[in-house]
Amino acid sequence: KNQVEQSPQSLIILEGKNCTLQCNYTVSPFSNLRWYKQDTGRGPVSLTIMTFSENTKSNGRYTATLDADTKQSSLHITASQLSDSASYICVVRATGGGNKLTFGTGTQLKVEL
Amino acid sequence: DTEVTQTPKHLVMGMTNKKSLKCEQHMGHRAMYWYKQKAKKPPELMFVYSYEKLSINESVPSRFSPECPNSSLLNLHLHALQPEDSALYLCASSLGLAGGPHNEQFFGPGTRLTVL
């Protein structure tokens, strides 16, 4: 069964600090992995996408890594801002299957002053 | 236009009411999706339309009835819902159903549904 697990479940950090969120997956055969940011009561917004051959991808203060051998990904947020407070969801797509996505349960990040 | 819009933003309905959720995109996408999301849970896929035809129904109860009148619009008709159906309903669209990183699903802001 395809699964995506994320840790930690929730995280509180001070503004300006860095943090790293983790994602482990068992989706097979692997197509790509996206990190989404979801503000409360809003739809998810894609931050990065990584395919099998990519190890690192950055989008501003967000840097995602992918280790396809160990089936792990991380999202590193640099110099956090209050607006980074949101749920971060790791989403993996398998090849075929009608573009169905396997969602992780998310990491709830809160950035405080 | 690179966004998916949903109306209404909020909806409160009784168990005997009939209501509809609407979703619209003008990105030329031919695949559209409905998801249900409960608080602090990931979105759960409900329906997938491809080229205006229902492609996937994830065993959703018949009190939810999807409709795709054209390639830009997706509706979700609601009837005789239960309080446990209260959730955030998300619509998404993508170029198609094929694989590849270019086939990103773009999500709308959602409709917050409360069933009394």
Chai-1 contact restraints between the chains, C-beta under 6 A:
chainA,res_idxA,chainB,res_idxB,connection_type,confidence,min_distance_angstrom,max_distance_angstrom,comment,restraint_id
A,S31,B,G99,contact,1.0,0.0,6.0,A-B,restraint_1
A,N32,B,P101,contact,1.0,0.0,6.0,A-B,restraint_2
A,R42,B,P109,contact,1.0,0.0,6.0,A-B,restraint_3
A,G43,B,L90,contact,1.0,0.0,6.0,A-B,restraint_4
A,G43,B,F107,contact,1.0,0.0,6.0,A-B,restraint_5
A,G43,B,G108,contact,1.0,0.0,6.0,A-B,restraint_6
A,G43,B,P109,contact,1.0,0.0,6.0,A-B,restraint_7
A,G43,B,G110,contact,1.0,0.0,6.0,A-B,restraint_8
A,P44,B,F107,contact,1.0,0.0,6.0,A-B,restraint_9
A,S46,B,E104,contact,1.0,0.0,6.0,A-B,restraint_10
A,I49,B,P101,contact,1.0,0.0,6.0,A-B,restraint_11
A,T51,B,P101,contact,1.0,0.0,6.0,A-B,restraint_12
A,T95,B,G99,contact,1.0,0.0,6.0,A-B,restraint_13
A,G98,B,I56,contact,1.0,0.0,6.0,A-B,restraint_14
A,G98,B,L97,contact,1.0,0.0,6.0,A-B,restraint_15
A,N99,B,S94,contact,1.0,0.0,6.0,A-B,restraint_16
A,N99,B,L97,contact,1.0,0.0,6.0,A-B,restraint_17
A,N99,B,N103,contact,1.0,0.0,6.0,A-B,restraint_18
A,F103,B,P42,contact,1.0,0.0,6.0,A-B,restraint_19
A,F103,B,P43,contact,1.0,0.0,6.0,A-B,restraint_20
A,T105,B,P42,contact,1.0,0.0,6.0,A-B,restraint_21
